[in-house]
Amino acid sequence: MNVTLTEPGIAASYVVPERQADGALVLTPERERLSELIAETDGQVFEDDEFVVHVELVGRAEDDLPRDEDAESAPSD
């Protein structure tokens, strides 16, 4: 089961891997693909709280983007 929370500070999509005996749900962050996250938010302007949530989502995202070979071979200063 998946759930999406919109409360600031915890807004994200989560997987529910288990339900405890007292009825509480255990939530683990759902890993989105970075390419999907970029496609969903391309050109979007974020307010302060929204930006924080977006950065958290990017940090948890699964990096499925192709490697930039040119950037890796560029000389560093």
Order of alpha helices (4+ residues) and beta strands (2+ residues): beta-beta-beta-alpha-alpha-alpha
